[in-house]
């Protein structure tokens, strides 16, 4: 299998895993496997309203929204902390890396993705650091995750996209390992400029 063929297979295989393999219909026909899947774009979103938490001593936490539906992003910000050591952000047991912007009055930022399968409910974003006096400090702000409503689509795919042979499985595993290494890499500074933009409809 050459690189082009494998690239096509890998994209099809990944789509099958994300789509067809998520919600099996259990019907295997002559034309392939029929499945029902959820798209990743919510049908509607609530009005966005930023929320702020005063942590004292001029320190503030801010979220782009106090609540978010599954499959969306939250932008978080920490201000009023000068030359912090051991700065760490945490949300639901997972680290949220922060990057610094500005030098005179620096602020720290984090992006938090709300997983499509994250259980709706109340969570909190917690930030801890060591202040200029060498004392430990913490502050947290609540985040509410709401269930998303997603339209469904019915797909039909060929068997080879959900039942690859051993050689194909090996190659897919290698690609997944490389991709994971990329996504697991965290840098102390942001590597982009400008604002994010909602993708255009295809």
C-alpha positions as CSV (number, residue, x, y, z in Angstrom):
1,X,0.0,0.0,0.0
2,X,1.6,3.3,-1.1
3,X,1.4,6.6,0.9
4,X,-1.5,8.0,-1.0
5,X,-3.5,4.8,-0.7
6,X,-2.8,4.6,3.0
7,X,-3.6,8.2,3.5
8,X,-7.0,7.6,2.0
9,X,-7.5,4.5,4.0
10,X,-6.5,6.2,7.2
11,X,-8.9,9.1,6.7
12,X,-11.7,6.7,5.9
13,X,-10.8,4.5,8.8
14,X,-10.7,7.4,11.2
15,X,-14.1,8.7,9.9
16,X,-15.5,5.2,10.4
17,X,-14.2,5.1,13.9
18,X,-15.6,8.5,14.8
19,X,-18.8,8.0,12.9
20,X,-20.0,4.5,12.0
21,X,-18.3,2.8,15.0
22,X,-19.8,5.2,17.5
23,X,-23.4,4.2,17.3
24,X,-23.7,0.8,15.6
25,X,-27.0,0.1,13.9
26,X,-26.2,-3.6,14.0
27,X,-27.2,-4.1,10.3
28,X,-24.6,-5.6,8.0
29,X,-25.8,-5.6,4.4
30,X,-24.4,-6.4,1.0
31,X,-23.3,-2.8,0.5
32,X,-21.5,-2.5,3.8
33,X,-22.1,-1.5,7.3
34,X,-25.0,0.9,8.1
35,X,-24.5,3.1,11.1
36,X,-26.0,6.2,12.8
37,X,-23.6,8.9,14.0
38,X,-23.7,12.3,15.7
39,X,-22.1,15.3,14.1
40,X,-19.9,17.5,16.2
41,X,-21.7,20.8,15.6
42,X,-24.4,21.7,18.1
43,X,-27.7,22.8,16.5
44,X,-27.9,25.9,18.7
45,X,-25.9,27.8,21.3
46,X,-26.9,30.0,24.2
47,X,-25.9,33.6,24.6
48,X,-22.3,33.9,25.7
49,X,-21.6,35.9,28.8
50,X,-18.2,36.2,30.4
51,X,-17.9,35.6,34.2
52,X,-15.3,36.9,36.6
53,X,-14.2,35.7,40.1
54,X,-12.4,38.1,42.4
55,X,-9.7,36.1,44.3
56,X,-8.5,39.0,46.5
57,X,-5.3,41.0,46.4
58,X,-6.0,42.2,42.9
59,X,-6.1,38.6,41.4
60,X,-9.0,37.7,39.2
61,X,-10.1,34.7,37.2
62,X,-12.3,35.2,34.1
63,X,-14.1,32.7,31.8
64,X,-15.4,33.5,28.3
65,X,-18.6,31.9,29.5
66,X,-19.9,30.5,32.8
67,X,-21.5,27.6,31.1
68,X,-20.7,25.7,27.9
69,X,-22.3,22.9,25.9
70,X,-20.6,19.7,25.0
71,X,-18.2,20.1,22.0
72,X,-17.3,23.8,22.6
73,X,-14.4,25.8,24.0
74,X,-13.9,28.0,27.0
75,X,-11.2,30.7,27.1
76,X,-9.9,31.3,30.7
77,X,-7.8,34.1,32.0
78,X,-5.8,34.8,35.2
79,X,-4.8,38.4,36.0
80,X,-3.2,40.3,38.9
81,X,-0.5,37.6,39.6
82,X,3.0,38.9,39.2
83,X,6.0,36.6,38.7
84,X,4.2,33.5,39.9
85,X,6.1,30.2,40.5
86,X,4.7,26.7,40.1
87,X,1.7,28.1,38.2
88,X,-0.8,25.3,37.4
89,X,-4.3,25.2,36.0
90,X,-6.6,22.2,36.6
91,X,-10.1,21.3,35.3
92,X,-11.8,18.1,36.3
93,X,-8.6,16.4,37.2
94,X,-6.7,17.4,34.0
95,X,-4.0,20.0,33.6
96,X,-4.9,23.1,31.6
97,X,-1.6,24.6,30.4
98,X,-1.4,28.4,30.6
99,X,0.5,30.8,28.4
100,X,1.5,34.4,29.3
101,X,0.7,37.5,27.4
102,X,2.3,40.9,28.1
103,X,5.3,41.8,30.2
104,X,4.5,44.9,32.2
105,X,1.1,43.6,33.4
106,X,1.2,40.0,32.4
107,X,-2.0,37.9,32.1
108,X,-2.2,34.1,31.8
109,X,-4.6,32.3,29.5
110,X,-5.8,28.8,28.9
111,X,-8.1,27.1,26.4
112,X,-10.4,24.3,27.7
113,X,-12.2,22.0,25.3
114,X,-15.5,20.5,26.5
115,X,-15.5,16.9,25.3
116,X,-18.6,15.7,23.4
117,X,-19.0,12.9,26.0
118,X,-18.3,15.1,29.1
119,X,-21.1,14.5,31.6
120,X,-23.3,17.6,32.1
121,X,-23.0,19.1,35.5
122,X,-21.0,21.5,37.7
123,X,-17.2,21.6,37.5
124,X,-14.6,24.2,38.5
125,X,-11.4,25.6,37.0
126,X,-8.8,25.8,39.7
127,X,-5.5,27.7,39.5
128,X,-2.6,27.4,42.0
129,X,0.7,29.2,42.3
130,X,3.4,30.4,44.6
131,X,3.3,34.1,45.1
132,X,6.2,36.6,45.5
133,X,6.3,35.9,49.2
134,X,6.8,32.2,48.7
135,X,3.3,31.4,49.9
136,X,1.0,28.9,48.1
137,X,-2.2,30.4,46.7
138,X,-5.2,29.0,44.9
139,X,-8.4,30.3,43.3
140,X,-11.2,28.6,41.5
141,X,-14.3,29.5,39.4
142,X,-17.3,27.3,38.6
143,X,-18.1,26.0,35.1
144,X,-21.4,24.4,34.1
145,X,-21.4,21.9,31.3
146,X,-24.7,21.5,29.5
147,X,-25.8,18.7,27.2
148,X,-25.5,19.4,23.5
149,X,-28.2,18.6,20.9
150,X,-26.7,17.2,17.8
151,X,-28.3,16.3,14.5
152,X,-27.9,12.7,13.3
153,X,-26.8,11.3,10.0
154,X,-27.0,7.8,8.6
155,X,-23.9,6.5,6.8
156,X,-23.0,3.4,4.9
157,X,-19.4,2.3,4.7
158,X,-17.5,-0.7,3.3
159,X,-16.3,-3.4,5.6
160,X,-12.6,-2.7,5.2
161,X,-13.0,0.7,6.8
162,X,-14.2,-0.8,10.1
163,X,-12.5,-4.2,9.8
164,X,-8.9,-3.5,8.6
165,X,-6.4,-6.3,8.2
166,X,-3.5,-6.8,10.6
167,X,-1.0,-4.8,8.4
168,X,-3.4,-1.9,8.1
169,X,-4.1,-2.0,11.9
170,X,-0.3,-1.8,12.5
171,X,0.1,1.2,10.2
172,X,-2.9,3.0,11.8
173,X,-1.4,2.4,15.3
174,X,1.8,3.9,14.2
175,X,0.0,7.0,12.8
176,X,-2.0,7.3,16.0
177,X,1.3,7.2,18.1
178,X,2.8,10.0,16.0
179,X,-0.3,12.1,16.3
180,X,-0.5,11.6,20.1
181,X,3.1,12.7,20.5
182,X,2.2,15.9,18.6
183,X,-0.9,16.7,20.7
184,X,0.9,15.9,24.0
185,X,3.5,18.5,23.3
186,X,3.0,21.7,25.3
187,X,5.0,24.9,24.9
188,X,5.2,27.7,27.5
189,X,4.2,30.3,24.9
190,X,1.5,30.3,22.3
191,X,2.5,29.6,18.8
192,X,-0.2,31.5,16.9
193,X,-1.2,35.1,16.2
194,X,-4.6,36.7,15.8
195,X,-8.1,35.5,16.7
196,X,-9.7,32.1,16.1
197,X,-12.4,32.0,13.5
198,X,-15.3,29.6,13.2
199,X,-14.7,27.2,10.3
200,X,-16.6,27.9,7.1
201,X,-19.3,25.5,6.0
202,X,-18.1,23.1,3.3
